[in-house]
Amino acid sequence: MIASIKDILSVFLCSMLPIIELRGSIILGAGLNLPWWLNAAVSVVGNMLPIPFILIFIRRILHWMAHTKVPFLSKVALWIENKAHKNTKKVMRYATFGLFLFVAIPLPGTGAWTGALVAAMLDMRIKKSLPAIFLGVLCACAIMTLASYGFVGFLSFLTKI
């Protein structure tokens, strides 16, 4: 089966979304019957694309949002900062390895976006945080790919019985 551009683009855009990220895009791609290797590659690229920008610019953006006269933006900035600070202890315990683990475990509230946010709030250097996040995304991708394609394969087996 040849994957359609529409399906690939859907997976790519889904993987870029905060909260959903790669965890959702792998499931989406499996549901769209993309080959596992294509789904994994598109999901990793899409999930990693915003991360350098988050690491570089998020503190300035949050500062601007917190000091704007728009109450909604101030509330969003406060919520994001609280979310980052809530996860700080998990990452700080093991520094770079902690950041890797935090991103690698595909649970709600973890992932590349939150990992990058925490790294930025902790003033972690990009040359340490970006590789840790990337390796964490690869690990999460492997876990989600195995879980999704194993589960989808099982369901397709049941439908043939």
SULWOMO-V418590 format. One record per residue. RES is the residue in three letters. PSI is psi in degrees with one decimal (NA if undefined). D_CENTER is the distance of its C-alpha to the mean C-alpha in Angstrom with 2 decimals. Layout:
RES:PSI:D_CENTER ; RES:PSI:D_CENTER
This chain:
MET:133.9:27.65 ; ILE:129.5:26.41 ; ALA:139.7:23.04 ; SER:153.1:23.49 ; ILE:-37.7:21.94 ; LYS:-44.2:21.10 ; ASP:-42.7:19.08 ; ILE:-44.2:17.23 ; LEU:-38.5:16.59 ; SER:-45.5:15.44 ; VAL:-43.9:12.77 ; PHE:-49.8:11.80 ; LEU:-38.0:11.76 ; CYS:-40.0:9.97 ; SER:-18.9:6.91 ; MET:-13.3:7.26 ; LEU:134.0:7.71 ; PRO:152.7:6.63 ; ILE:-51.5:6.92 ; ILE:-55.6:7.04 ; GLU:-146.8:4.10 ; LEU:-33.3:5.28 ; ARG:-40.3:7.22 ; GLY:-34.9:9.18 ; SER:-34.0:9.69 ; ILE:-43.4:11.20 ; ILE:-43.2:13.41 ; LEU:-48.7:14.35 ; GLY:-38.1:15.30 ; ALA:-40.2:17.27 ; GLY:-29.1:18.97 ; LEU:3.9:19.89 ; ASN:32.3:21.40 ; LEU:147.1:19.61 ; PRO:144.0:20.49 ; TRP:-38.8:17.97 ; TRP:-36.8:17.92 ; LEU:-43.5:17.40 ; ASN:-46.1:14.59 ; ALA:-45.9:12.80 ; ALA:-46.7:13.66 ; VAL:-40.6:12.74 ; SER:-41.8:9.26 ; VAL:-46.5:8.67 ; VAL:-46.6:10.53 ; GLY:-39.6:8.97 ; ASN:-35.0:5.33 ; MET:-22.1:7.45 ; LEU:-46.0:10.04 ; PRO:-12.9:9.44 ; ILE:-47.7:8.72 ; PRO:-37.1:12.51 ; PHE:-38.7:13.57 ; ILE:-47.3:11.78 ; LEU:-37.4:13.36 ; ILE:-42.2:16.62 ; PHE:-11.8:17.17 ; ILE:-37.8:15.51 ; ARG:-41.3:18.52 ; ARG:-41.1:20.97 ; ILE:-44.8:19.37 ; LEU:-37.8:19.29 ; HIS:-45.3:22.83 ; TRP:-44.9:23.99 ; MET:-41.0:22.55 ; ALA:-28.7:24.14 ; HIS:10.4:27.44 ; THR:164.9:27.71 ; LYS:3.9:30.32 ; VAL:110.8:28.00 ; PRO:-37.2:27.52 ; PHE:-45.2:24.42 ; LEU:-38.6:22.57 ; SER:-41.6:23.92 ; LYS:-40.8:22.69 ; VAL:-43.8:19.13 ; ALA:-43.0:19.21 ; LEU:-42.0:20.69 ; TRP:-44.7:18.17 ; ILE:-44.3:15.22 ; GLU:-41.1:17.38 ; ASN:-40.4:18.32 ; LYS:-42.4:14.82 ; ALA:-45.6:14.25 ; HIS:-30.7:17.74 ; LYS:-34.5:17.40 ; ASN:-0.4:14.85 ; THR:-43.9:16.87 ; LYS:-38.1:19.31 ; LYS:-41.7:16.92 ; VAL:-42.9:15.73 ; MET:-31.3:19.23 ; ARG:-39.3:21.04 ; TYR:10.6:19.93 ; ALA:-121.5:18.70 ; THR:-41.4:16.79 ; PHE:-35.5:16.83 ; GLY:-39.1:15.64 ; LEU:-44.5:12.54 ; PHE:-50.6:12.00 ; LEU:-41.8:12.78 ; PHE:-40.6:10.66 ; VAL:-34.4:7.38 ; ALA:-31.1:9.35 ; ILE:111.1:10.52 ; PRO:75.0:8.75 ; LEU:159.1:10.36 ; PRO:136.6:10.23 ; GLY:-5.1:9.55 ; THR:174.5:7.49 ; GLY:-179.4:4.07 ; ALA:-41.3:3.73 ; TRP:-50.9:5.20 ; THR:-38.6:7.52 ; GLY:-42.9:8.23 ; ALA:-38.2:9.23 ; LEU:-46.4:11.13 ; VAL:-44.7:12.86 ; ALA:-42.0:13.71 ; ALA:-41.7:15.18 ; MET:-28.6:17.09 ; LEU:3.0:18.45 ; ASP:36.0:19.55 ; MET:140.3:18.06 ; ARG:142.9:19.13 ; ILE:-36.7:16.81 ; LYS:-15.9:18.58 ; LYS:-40.2:17.49 ; SER:-40.2:14.04 ; LEU:-46.8:12.65 ; PRO:-36.4:13.94 ; ALA:-42.5:12.74 ; ILE:-43.3:9.07 ; PHE:-46.2:9.83 ; LEU:-36.0:11.76 ; GLY:-40.6:9.30 ; VAL:-41.8:6.92 ; LEU:-41.9:10.40 ; CYS:-46.0:11.46 ; ALA:-37.5:8.85 ; CYS:-44.9:9.70 ; ALA:-44.5:13.30 ; ILE:-48.9:13.29 ; MET:-36.3:11.90 ; THR:-46.6:14.19 ; LEU:-43.8:17.09 ; ALA:-45.3:16.72 ; SER:-47.8:16.35 ; TYR:-29.2:19.01 ; GLY:-43.8:21.20 ; PHE:-45.6:21.16 ; VAL:-41.6:21.69 ; GLY:-39.5:24.36 ; PHE:-44.7:26.00 ; LEU:-40.7:26.16 ; SER:-31.7:27.64 ; PHE:-42.9:30.11 ; LEU:-34.8:31.18 ; THR:-19.0:31.83 ; LYS:-12.8:34.14 ; ILE:NA:36.28
